[in-house]
């Protein structure tokens, strides 16, 4: 009996340590299509920006928001980093520009980005994010989301585990 208790305690301790570094997450909405679909199972690296460097353009992140779910819980969002602190973002005629250069975004759902942003400079300590499915994405273009404080980032998406035939690094 002592062996079983020891094994259970060891398993709980190991699981707790692992969960300090990764977080399993299920994608709930369609704002990241075609990269991620609803019900995709992904793994987040919770320590990416604390231990191994700063956020980078193109990273897919999960972050805290002031938004609430239907149940009244805090809503987490998953989006792609488009701009880093100091970058200037413009959205004109459906095209996205970063520092006056047109972005080549082969990952987006459609070849058009709704909205108008003119020469917006990303504040220090924040990132500008957008979903890959721009028509339905609630992201930095929207006042209720805005730029994301780097300390509000839960983690960086590193791998899709489900569906099994689409396992891939992100």
N, C-alpha and C positions, 0 to 999 in steps of 0.2 A: 504494500500500500504506500509506503514512504517513497518508493521509486516513482510511482505514478504522480504523486503530489509534487515531487521534485521536477519531473518532466513537464508537468502543467505549468508550474511557476516559471521554469526556464523558457517555455514557449511564450508565455505572456510577456516576460521581460524582453525577449527577442522581438516579438511583434511590436511592443511599445517603442523600442529603439528604431526599428525599420520605419514605423509610421512617423517618426521625427524627420525622416528624409524624403519619403514619398507619400502620395495621397491618391488612392484610386478614386476616379470620378466618372460619372455617367453624363454625357452630353444630353441636355434636355430639349434644346430648341434647334432651329434650322439656320441660325445666323452665320454659321461657319461652313455651310455647304459651298463648294463641293469637297472641301478638305475634311470636314467632320460632319456626320449626320446625327440626327436624334438617335439616342440609344447606343451610340458608340461608347465603348468603355476605354478610358484613357488613364495613363499614369502621369501624375504631376511630380516634378522635382520641387519640393518645398524649400530646399536650401540653395537652389541655383544661384540666386542673386545675393545671398548672404555669404556664401563660401567661395563661389567660383567666378565672380565677375558681375558686371552690370548688364541690365537688359539690352538686347540688340534688336535692331530693325528686323522684322520678320518673325520674331519669336511669337508663339501662341501662348497666351497667359490666361489664368483664371484669377479674378480679383473681386474684392468686396465692393459693394455699392450701397447707396442709400435706398435703393429700390426694395420693394417687399414682394414676396410671393403671395399667391391667393390665400395661403394659410397665415400670412402675416410675418413669416420668417424673412431674414435677410436674404436678398437674392444675389448669388454669385453670377458673374458673366464670364464668358470665354471669348476672347478676341485676339486679333493679330496686332502687334506693335507696328505702327506706320511711322511715327516720329518720336525722336528722343529729345531730351532737354536741349533747347537752343535751335532745334530744327524749325523751319518755316514751312507750314502746310497751306496749300491752296487747293480748292476743288472748284474747277471752272468747266462748264459745258460737259460734265460727266467724266472729266479726267482729273486725276490726283497728281499734284506736284509737290515734291519735297525739295526745299532749297532751290526752287526754280527749275528743277529737272522733272520731266514727266516720268512717273513710275510705270514700269513694265510689270504688270500684275497678272501673270498667267494663272494664278491660283483663285481669282475671283469668279463668282458664279456667272455673272453677265459682264459685258464689256462697258458698263456704265455705272458711275457712282453718283447717286442723287445728292442734292444739297449744294450749297454755295458757301465756301470758306475762302476768305481772301487774306493772304499773308498773315496767318495766325502763327505766332511764335510759341512753341511748347515751353511752358515754364520750367524752371529748375526743379528737380525732384519729381517730375511727372513725365508721363508718356502719353502720346496720342494713339488711340486704338480704333480699329474698325473691324467689323466682321467681313468674311469673304463673300457673304450673300448680302450685298449692300442694300438691296431694296427692303429687306426685313430687319436689318441689324439696328439695334439700339446701341449706339456707341459714342465716341467722342464728338461726333457731329451734333448729338442731342444735348440740350442744356441739362437734362436730368442725369446725364452720365458725365459729360465733359472729359477733361483729361484725367488720367488715373495717377494718383500718388503712388510712387514706387513702393512705399511701405504698405500699401493696400493690396499688393500682389500676393496671392496665396501660393502660386507656384507656376512653373513653366511646364507646358505639356511636352512630354518627351517621347511617349510611345502610345500608339493605339493598339490595344489588345483584343478588341472585339468590334466587329465580327472577325472570326479567326482567319478568314480568307483575305482580310485586309490589314493584318498586323504589319505595322510600319513605324519607323522612327519619324517623329514630327519635327 
